[in-house]
C-alpha cells in the first residue's frame, strides 16, 4: 500500500509541476496549453504545410553555414524531392516526420526541428532506465531503483537489451536515425539512444534482455513522464552546480548546463569552498551547453592571463559583417584565480557552449581533458516558427579552434580517452571519474604534467 500511495503522490506532484511550468511559459506568451492539446493525428491545411516547408528550406538556403561539410548534398534537389512528400503529409506527425527527415540531410546538431510533440511531455515519456552503446551492445547503465516495475523486473545495470517490441536494436536505431540531424557519429548515437525507448505516456514496452548470467528473458514496462529532463531543463528542483571534496586534496564540481542565469554565481560559490584543494575535477559530462558567456566566465576562474577561445570564420546571423571576419574570441581572467591542476571530464553529451570553452582550455593547455570525444556541435542558430507551434533552428555561425582546426563535425578529442566498460557498469564504477582522479593525482605530484598535456 505504501508503494501505491507514494506513486499516487508522485503523479499528483508531477501534474502540479507541469501546470506550474505551463503558467510560467504562458506568461512568456508561448501558449503551452495549445501545444499540449495538439495531437499527432491533427490535420494541417496544404497551404500551411507548404508555407512552413518553403520558409524552412529558404532559411537553410540563405543562412546555413555548413554546406561544405555535406558536399554531396544538392539543396535545390531536396526542395523538389520533399515538396510532394509535404503535400502528402496531412497530419502533424506525418508533416513533421518529413521535415525532420529533410533536415537530417544536413548532418548538423545545431540545425534541428522541435515539433509541437517535442514540447508535449505526454509524447516524450520514457522507461525508468538509461542505456548506452558499449562495443556495439545496448547496455543498461542505470535503473530507477525506486520504481516498483523495475523492482519486479529484476533489471540491473550491465544487462544487455537485444530487442524492443519484437524488433532488433539495430533495426529500431536505423529507423530512428533517419529523423535525427547530428554533426558526428557519437552525437547521432547519443540522440538515437535518447529516443530509443521514448513514446506516449502510459504505453507499454516489451524488452528482450540478456541478464548478468547470460539468460534471455522478456520484460514489460510502462512509460513514465520524463520528470527529470523537464525540471532540469528549466532549472527547477535540480541542482545545476554540484560540488564536494574527493578526499582531502581534490575538489569536484559538476555543471549540468550553462542555460541557467545564475550558473556562474553558483559555480563561484562552489569554487570558493574548494580553493584550498591541490587539484580540481570539473565534470562537464552531458552538459548540453547554453550561454557561451557563462562558460567563458567559468573558465576565467582558471587563468591569470587572457587566453584565446574559439574563432568565428563564417557568420550569416546578421550580427557580424563579412568584412569583419574572422573574429577571434578570448577568455578573460575573472576574480581570484584557481591556478592549480584542473581535469575536465567530458563525453558525447558535452556540446555547444561546453565545447566552446573546452576549445580555449585545451588549446592553451590549461586543463587535461579526460573521457570520451565530445558532441562536435556548436554555433549560433536562427530560430523560425513552424505550423502548430513548432520551431526550427538553423545554424548560421561557423566556429573553429584559434588555429582554424575544426571541432564541429569532429568533436573535441580528450587528452586521455576513457570509455565505460560493461564490467565497470556491473561493479558500479564511474571509470571516467576514476581516471580523472588518477590523472589529477599525477598532476598534483607534478610527475607527468607535461607528458599528459601533450597527448
Secondary structure, DSSP 8 states (H G I E B T S, - for coil): -HHHHHHHHHHHHHHHHHHHHHHHHHHTT--HHHHHH--TT-B--HHHHHHHHHHHHHHHHHH---GGG-TT--HHHHHHHHHHHHHH--BHHHHHHHHHHHHHTT--TTSEEE-GGGG-GGGSBB-SEEEEEETTEEEEEEE-TT-HHHHHHT--TT-EEEEETTEEHHHHHHHHHTT---SSHHHHHHHHHHHHT-BSTT-EEEEEEE-TTS-EEEEEEE-B--HHHHHHHTTSSS-SEEEEEETTTEEEEEE--B-STTHHHHHHHHHHTTTTSSEEEEE-TT---B-HHHHHHHHGGG-SS-EEEEEEEEE-SSSS-GGG-SEEEEE---SS---SEEEEEE-TT--THHHHHHHHHHHTT-SEEEES--------EEEEEEGGGEEEEEE-EEEE-TTS-B-TTT----SEE----HHHHHTT--HHHHHHHHHHHHHHHTSSHHHHHT-
